[in-house]
Amino acid sequence: MSVRQSYNRWASQYDTNLNKTRDLEATVLRNTLSGASFNRCLEIGCGTGKNTQWLANHAAHITAIDVSEEMISRARSKVKPSQVNFIQADIKEAWMFTTGLYDLITFSLVLEHIEDLDPVFKKSAAVLQPGGCVYIGELHPFKQYAGSKARFSTEEGEEIVQCFNHHLSDFIQSAKKYDLVVSDVNEYFDDDNRQGIPRILAILLKKKA
């Protein structure tokens, strides 16, 4: 089953499932971008809008993208600001959804579903203004190594969404090819217990001016 099909099936219960990864990543995005304001934001992987409303309070305009039309439908019902434009699109295809340059691009629990990072970073750099930021919030590679994947329960049993493991260096080296350099890296743990395996990897990139 494709990623789009899986998230379409998951959409009806996505907001109500127990999901530590979803909840912690929302906190991570807010911590990482707290205190900043942006003009134009490209939110990739908006899902049901868990971060969209917060971003709308910090950006003048948001283009919110998701591969799943069912997830976007739920986001539209919750997020009302007029500066948000929701678009269903697959970021592995041509980026026909972009207009002009953005000063912030966010990826929330998206890149684990992308096998080849290079085309995504290339397209991101092309629509990011010099000095602009790219936020990445992902399931930590250590969790992936331990077997964690995006998954949910259905009447037929557990469904695992197609995922690909990426090492920390994969993100950094791929981004660097397109003048996206690391501004910050952080790891976040369940209950802030740093004796355990980190759940979320947060990377903040900046495009060279």
C-alpha positions as CSV (number, residue, x, y, z in Angstrom):
1,M,0.0,0.0,0.0
2,S,1.3,3.5,-0.9
3,V,2.1,6.1,1.7
4,R,-0.9,8.2,0.5
5,Q,-3.3,5.2,0.8
6,S,-2.0,4.4,4.3
7,Y,-2.5,8.0,5.6
8,N,-5.9,8.2,4.0
9,R,-6.9,5.1,6.0
10,W,-5.2,6.5,9.1
11,A,-6.8,10.0,8.9
12,S,-10.0,9.2,10.8
13,Q,-8.1,8.1,13.9
14,Y,-4.9,10.1,13.6
15,D,-5.8,12.8,16.1
16,T,-7.2,10.3,18.7
17,N,-4.6,7.5,18.6
18,L,-2.0,7.3,21.3
19,N,1.0,8.6,19.4
20,K,4.0,9.7,21.3
21,T,5.9,10.5,18.1
22,R,3.2,12.8,16.8
23,D,2.8,14.6,20.1
24,L,6.5,15.1,20.8
25,E,7.3,16.3,17.3
26,A,4.6,19.0,17.7
27,T,6.4,20.2,20.9
28,V,9.8,20.0,19.1
29,L,8.7,22.2,16.2
30,R,7.4,24.8,18.7
31,N,10.6,24.7,20.7
32,T,12.8,25.0,17.6
33,L,11.0,27.9,16.0
34,S,9.9,29.7,19.1
35,G,10.5,33.4,19.1
36,A,10.8,33.6,15.3
37,S,8.4,35.1,12.8
38,F,8.3,34.4,9.1
39,N,6.7,35.9,6.0
40,R,6.1,32.9,3.8
41,C,6.1,29.3,5.1
42,L,5.9,26.1,3.1
43,E,4.7,23.4,5.5
44,I,5.3,19.9,4.1
45,G,3.5,17.1,5.8
46,C,0.7,19.2,7.4
47,G,-1.3,16.1,8.2
48,T,-4.4,17.0,10.1
49,G,-3.0,20.4,11.0
50,K,-1.3,19.7,14.3
51,N,1.3,22.3,13.5
52,T,-0.5,24.5,11.0
53,Q,-2.4,26.6,13.4
54,W,0.7,27.4,15.4
55,L,2.6,28.3,12.2
56,A,-0.2,30.5,11.2
57,N,0.4,32.6,14.3
58,H,4.1,33.1,13.2
59,A,3.9,33.5,9.5
60,A,2.0,35.9,7.2
61,H,1.2,33.1,4.6
62,I,1.4,29.3,4.7
63,T,1.2,26.8,1.9
64,A,0.4,23.5,3.6
65,I,1.1,20.4,1.7
66,D,0.2,16.7,2.3
67,V,0.1,13.6,0.2
68,S,-3.2,12.5,1.8
69,E,-6.4,14.2,0.8
70,E,-8.1,12.8,3.8
71,M,-5.6,14.3,6.2
72,I,-5.9,17.7,4.5
73,S,-9.7,17.5,4.7
74,R,-9.4,17.2,8.5
75,A,-6.9,20.0,8.7
76,R,-9.2,22.3,6.7
77,S,-12.0,21.6,9.2
78,K,-9.8,22.6,12.1
79,V,-7.6,25.4,10.8
80,K,-9.4,28.5,9.6
81,P,-6.9,31.3,9.1
82,S,-7.3,32.9,5.7
83,Q,-3.5,33.0,5.2
84,V,-3.3,29.1,5.0
85,N,-3.6,27.5,1.6
86,F,-4.0,23.7,1.7
87,I,-2.8,21.6,-1.3
88,Q,-2.7,17.9,-1.8
89,A,0.5,17.0,-3.5
90,D,3.3,14.4,-3.6
91,I,6.7,16.0,-3.0
92,K,8.4,13.2,-5.0
93,E,6.7,14.8,-8.1
94,A,7.3,18.2,-9.6
95,W,6.7,21.0,-7.1
96,M,3.8,22.7,-8.9
97,F,2.4,23.9,-5.6
98,T,5.1,26.6,-4.9
99,T,4.9,30.3,-5.8
100,G,7.9,32.5,-5.3
101,L,10.4,32.1,-2.5
102,Y,9.8,31.1,1.1
103,D,11.7,32.0,4.2
104,L,10.7,28.8,6.1
105,I,10.1,25.3,5.0
106,T,9.1,22.6,7.5
107,F,9.1,18.8,7.3
108,S,7.2,17.1,10.0
109,L,7.5,13.3,10.1
110,V,7.8,13.2,6.3
111,L,11.3,12.3,5.2
112,E,11.1,8.8,6.7
113,H,8.7,8.1,3.8
114,I,11.2,9.4,1.2
115,E,13.8,7.0,0.0
116,D,16.1,9.5,-1.8
117,L,16.6,12.8,0.0
118,D,18.6,14.6,-2.6
119,P,15.7,15.6,-4.9
120,V,13.7,16.9,-1.9
121,F,16.6,19.1,-0.7
122,K,17.3,20.3,-4.2
123,K,13.7,21.4,-4.6
124,S,13.7,23.0,-1.2
125,A,16.8,25.0,-1.9
126,A,15.3,26.2,-5.2
127,V,12.3,27.8,-3.4
128,L,14.0,29.0,-0.3
129,Q,15.3,32.5,-0.1
130,P,18.9,33.1,0.9
131,G,19.1,33.1,4.7
132,G,15.9,31.1,4.9
133,C,15.4,28.1,7.2
134,V,14.4,24.5,6.8
135,Y,13.1,22.7,9.9
136,I,13.2,18.9,10.0
137,G,11.4,16.9,12.7
138,E,11.8,13.2,12.2
139,L,11.5,9.9,14.1
140,H,15.1,9.5,15.4
141,P,17.3,7.0,13.5
142,F,18.0,5.2,16.8
143,K,14.3,4.5,17.1
144,Q,14.3,3.3,13.5
145,Y,17.2,1.0,14.2
146,A,15.2,-0.5,17.0
147,G,12.3,-1.3,14.7
148,S,10.0,1.7,15.3
149,K,7.9,2.8,12.2
150,A,4.8,4.8,11.6
151,R,1.9,2.4,12.2
152,F,-1.7,2.2,13.2
153,S,-4.4,-0.3,14.0
154,T,-7.2,-1.3,11.6
155,E,-9.9,-3.9,11.7
156,E,-7.7,-6.2,9.7
157,G,-4.7,-5.7,12.1
158,E,-1.8,-3.4,12.4
159,E,-0.8,-1.4,9.3
160,I,2.8,-0.2,8.9
161,V,3.4,2.8,6.6
162,Q,6.3,2.4,4.1
163,C,9.4,3.9,5.7
164,F,13.1,4.2,4.9
165,N,15.9,4.5,7.4
166,H,18.1,7.7,7.2
167,H,21.2,8.3,9.3
168,L,22.0,11.7,10.7
169,S,24.8,12.1,8.1
170,D,22.3,11.4,5.3
171,F,20.3,14.5,6.2
172,I,23.3,16.7,6.6
173,Q,25.3,15.6,3.6
174,S,22.4,15.7,1.3
175,A,21.4,19.1,2.4
176,K,24.9,20.4,2.1
177,K,25.0,19.7,-1.6
178,Y,22.4,22.4,-2.1
179,D,23.9,25.1,0.2
180,L,21.7,24.1,3.1
181,V,23.9,24.1,6.2
182,V,23.2,23.0,9.7
183,S,22.2,25.8,12.1
184,D,21.1,23.5,15.0
185,V,20.6,19.8,15.9
186,N,18.7,18.5,18.9
187,E,17.4,15.2,20.2
188,Y,14.2,14.8,22.2
189,F,13.4,12.0,24.5
190,D,10.2,10.6,26.0
191,D,9.4,12.3,29.3
192,D,12.8,14.1,28.8
193,N,14.5,10.9,30.0
194,R,18.0,11.2,28.4
195,Q,18.9,7.7,29.6
196,G,16.6,6.2,27.0
197,I,16.6,6.2,23.2
198,P,15.8,9.6,21.7
199,R,12.4,9.7,19.9
200,I,12.7,12.8,17.7
201,L,15.6,14.2,15.8
202,A,15.3,18.0,15.0
203,I,17.5,19.6,12.5
204,L,17.5,23.3,11.6
205,L,19.1,24.2,8.3
206,K,19.8,27.6,6.7
207,K,20.4,28.5,3.1
208,K,23.7,30.3,2.5
209,A,23.1,34.0,1.9
